[in-house]
Amino acid sequence: MMSECEDWCEHADHAPLNSAWKLWFNTKTRRSAYCDDPSIIGGWACAFKMWHWLLPKELQPDGLPLGTGLHIFKSGISPSWEDPMNARGGRWTISMTSGADALWPLICLGVTGRTLGSGITGIIVLKRKNY
């Protein structure tokens, strides 16, 4: 039986990560002041597949449509405060008017590679008009 990384990455030598991750996307509807619940659009368990999902321009912060968000969370953890794994979580906010495309991959690497700590369950980037 193949491991989750082998299943998601085709080859076990594609730099497996300690955890599998899911990429979620959400958008704000016209009828609501709040965003819709995020939907899973992809996932990975190795660095090779992570770049497959993080390099396309439309999945970079500056390429997102206004009112949308990307969420990267460990597999099995939903991007919500209600998930028991996020119950003791905190929040670190960075507000930027430009340059988010350069910072986003570095933050993704730090979180998925655990160089920013092993207790981080996920990260979110939101494209908003004003902060």
C-alpha positions as CSV (number, residue, x, y, z in Angstrom):
1,M,0.0,0.0,0.0
2,M,1.3,3.5,-0.9
3,S,1.8,6.1,1.7
4,E,-0.2,9.4,1.4
5,C,2.9,11.2,0.1
6,E,3.6,8.5,-2.5
7,D,0.0,8.7,-3.6
8,W,0.0,12.5,-3.9
9,C,3.5,12.9,-5.4
10,E,4.0,9.9,-7.7
11,H,7.5,9.4,-6.4
12,A,8.7,9.0,-2.8
13,D,11.9,11.0,-3.5
14,H,10.0,14.2,-4.2
15,A,10.9,15.7,-0.8
16,P,8.1,14.3,1.5
17,L,6.8,16.6,4.2
18,N,6.0,15.6,7.8
19,S,2.3,16.3,7.2
20,A,-0.1,16.3,4.2
21,W,-1.7,19.7,3.4
22,K,-4.9,20.8,1.7
23,L,-5.4,24.0,-0.3
24,W,-8.8,25.7,0.2
25,F,-10.4,28.6,-1.7
26,N,-13.3,30.8,-0.8
27,T,-15.0,33.8,-2.2
28,K,-17.4,36.4,-0.9
29,T,-20.9,36.3,-2.3
30,R,-22.9,39.4,-3.3
31,R,-25.7,38.5,-0.9
32,S,-23.5,38.2,2.2
33,A,-21.0,40.3,4.1
34,Y,-19.1,37.1,4.9
35,C,-17.2,34.7,2.8
36,D,-18.7,31.4,1.7
37,D,-17.3,28.3,3.3
38,P,-14.0,27.4,1.7
39,S,-13.8,24.5,-0.7
40,I,-10.8,22.2,-1.2
41,I,-9.1,22.8,-4.6
42,G,-5.9,20.7,-4.1
43,G,-3.4,19.2,-1.8
44,W,0.1,17.8,-1.3
45,A,2.3,15.8,1.0
46,C,5.7,16.7,-0.6
47,A,7.5,19.8,-1.7
48,F,7.3,18.9,-5.4
49,K,3.4,19.0,-5.4
50,M,3.4,22.1,-3.1
51,W,5.1,24.1,-5.9
52,H,2.6,22.8,-8.4
53,W,-0.1,24.5,-6.4
54,L,1.7,27.6,-5.2
55,L,3.5,28.8,-8.3
56,P,0.6,29.6,-10.7
57,K,0.0,33.4,-10.9
58,E,-3.7,33.0,-10.2
59,L,-2.9,31.3,-6.9
60,Q,-0.6,34.1,-5.8
61,P,-2.0,36.8,-3.4
62,D,-1.7,39.6,-6.0
63,G,-3.4,37.3,-8.6
64,L,-6.5,36.6,-6.5
65,P,-9.8,38.4,-7.3
66,L,-10.9,40.9,-4.7
67,G,-12.9,39.3,-1.9
68,T,-11.3,35.9,-2.1
69,G,-9.0,33.9,0.0
70,L,-6.6,30.9,0.0
71,H,-6.3,28.7,3.0
72,I,-3.5,26.1,3.5
73,F,-4.3,23.7,6.4
74,K,-2.9,20.3,7.5
75,S,-5.0,17.5,6.0
76,G,-7.8,16.6,8.3
77,I,-8.1,20.1,9.8
78,S,-10.6,22.6,8.4
79,P,-9.9,26.3,8.1
80,S,-12.3,27.3,10.9
81,W,-12.0,28.3,14.6
82,E,-14.6,25.5,15.3
83,D,-12.2,22.8,14.3
84,P,-10.9,21.3,17.6
85,M,-7.3,21.4,16.3
86,N,-7.6,25.2,16.0
87,A,-9.3,25.7,19.4
88,R,-6.2,27.0,21.1
89,G,-4.9,28.8,18.0
90,G,-3.7,32.3,17.7
91,R,-3.5,34.7,14.9
92,W,-0.6,36.5,13.2
93,T,-1.7,39.2,10.8
94,I,0.4,40.9,8.1
95,S,-1.3,43.8,6.2
96,M,0.4,44.6,2.9
97,T,-0.4,46.9,0.0
98,S,2.1,45.3,-2.3
99,G,4.8,42.6,-2.4
100,A,2.6,39.7,-1.0
101,D,3.6,37.5,-3.9
102,A,7.2,37.5,-2.7
103,L,6.3,36.8,0.9
104,W,3.6,34.2,0.4
105,P,5.8,31.3,-0.8
106,L,8.3,31.9,2.0
107,I,5.5,31.7,4.6
108,C,4.2,28.6,2.9
109,L,7.6,26.9,3.0
110,G,8.1,27.9,6.7
111,V,4.8,26.5,7.7
112,T,4.7,23.2,5.7
113,G,8.4,22.6,6.3
114,R,7.9,23.3,10.0
115,T,10.7,25.9,10.3
116,L,8.2,28.3,11.7
117,G,7.1,25.7,14.3
118,S,5.3,22.4,14.4
119,G,2.2,23.7,16.2
120,I,0.9,25.7,13.2
121,T,-2.2,24.1,11.7
122,G,-2.7,26.4,8.7
123,I,-2.3,29.8,7.1
124,I,-4.7,32.1,5.2
125,V,-4.2,34.9,2.7
126,L,-7.1,37.1,2.0
127,K,-7.4,39.7,-0.8
128,R,-9.4,42.7,0.5
129,K,-9.9,46.2,-0.6
130,N,-9.0,47.9,2.7
131,Y,-7.3,46.8,5.9
